[in-house]
Amino acid sequence: MAAAALGTTVALAAPAGFAQAAPTDTEPVAARSAGATQSTATTTPAAAPAAWAAGTRAYLVITAPGGTSAVSGAVTSNGGSVFATYDAIGVIVAHSTSTSFASAMRTVGGVQQVGATRTSDVPADAYNPALPANPSQSTTTLTESNRWDMTQIKAEQAWAVTTGSASVKVGVLDTGVDDQHQDIAPNFNAADSASCAYGKADTRAGAWRDVGTHGTHVAGTIAAAKNGKGVIGVAPGVKISSVRIAEPTSSLFFAENTICGFMWAGDHGFKVTNNSYYTDPWQFNCPDNADQAAIIEGVRRAQVYAEGKGSLQVAAAGNSNYDLANKTTDSESPNDSTPVTRTITNACIDIPTELPGVVTVASQASGGAKASYSNFGNGVVDIAAPGGDGSTQVYSTLPGGKYGNMSGTSMASPHVAGVAALIASTNPTFTPAQIRDQLGVQATDRACPSDTRCKGTTTKNGFFGEGAVDALKAVGGSTPPPGAYFENLTDVTIADNATVESPITVSGVTGNAPATLKVGVDVKHTYIGDLKVDLVAPDGTVYTVHNRTGSGTDNIVQTFTVNASAEVANGVWKLRVNDNASQDTGKIDAWNLTF
């Protein structure tokens, strides 16, 4: 997942922890973040062992809430040590080298469940964590430009209503965030940032920084500043905090890290958290397995605690093109040792995304179709958002002042987290449940395509949930400022040496079109130097927006400004694309007009 150069394209999916953590984001996006933290109010970081020992494993010891002190002595007497305690939810994070530790603790009075959280050793770094690197920063000459993903969710129109409130905190539970980045620094909240790697809050300055690139990319999509540089986030007026839950080297997101992160979110007033990962090492945790049952219960309690404190969790659905409503096998777990293929049922869940109360986000390609890699499932997916697919990816921030492209449900989820932050900004008294409901109310219905895997209705189905997220509706906009918005999402094939057109019928607009008519174009075509692209007004007047420039570049995904003030607004407008050479073909994927 490295993206060293400015504009480098990275496919981030996630088999091993990134919402089905995989090395790229088009793989399963389950859960790969480390660094959740616990607050002093809810966590008692007991003294750790004096030194790390080979064979050290981590366990969740679960009691009734408030009952951890009664069994902490038994942890020691059975060959373990208390690494961290979350008494408010009855969870102890214990370490032990004893292979009989779990079975012994399950016989202790007051202990409800015990489970190993990994099949590999706890790294020695857990006892003396190294601070992540603070990368040197590159300045950019790039100015903020319209991006397909922001156009698709109508973010630009929403900003005319609000860019979000600085009193709204959004937590990025991920690989960390580069807080020095020129587009993140203006909105970064260091006071409420920490690392939860290994399951215990590390509040040292910089502990929250990125041990990869994933978290910084996610953070930029949520709240990159509207400062004339680089990119703009969905909610550029809110504050973002980093809670690093991914462990260095492995970049895995274990259960104790997620628990720490949710507890930290609740205690530090995060209105929203983004979770573009799954909890390693199990892509799916099954309640008939004692270890995995304890993981489910521990993380569930932490999520309930956070929600009870006013925090809504938004999570990626995963990148395995898997039907979460009809589970049969898991061949990717455990991902911290040797995966095996096992038979599973719907009782086995991807966490945190399938926990009650969590908003599960599927990914859309540009134009709105289901992304090829996105997990789906009727009754599981709540909402859909742009995550990119193929050559059209999501452009955002990368560590060191850089920018680059990634695709995955990991990229879709922060769009929804950003919209949730806008909802919280315009409705400051809303509870997490009310924000969650409003996300569904404002979503734009998307019917199932001709794909038998998509089950449900136009208003709610397995590919898109309650629909595509809409930032404009979320902030109370009825018609997109500064004027009406119209779009055509129907694909039109562009053959060699051919001319094609895609129409949009405009109605209900008074008078002429504006001098700043916005024409959003999404054309998928290799070698765009072959193409001439025109906007054709209802009276036949032609406005050329692209004329065989860009030579070997692929795809035109751009918003153009046209002075159409001489044209009557109402009528049939057309996007005309003329291919002037052989060999390269493509399609009009989508286009739109904003008056």
Disulfide bonds with the S-S distance in Angstrom:
Cys196-Cys260 2.10
Cys286-Cys348 2.04
Cys448-Cys454 2.01
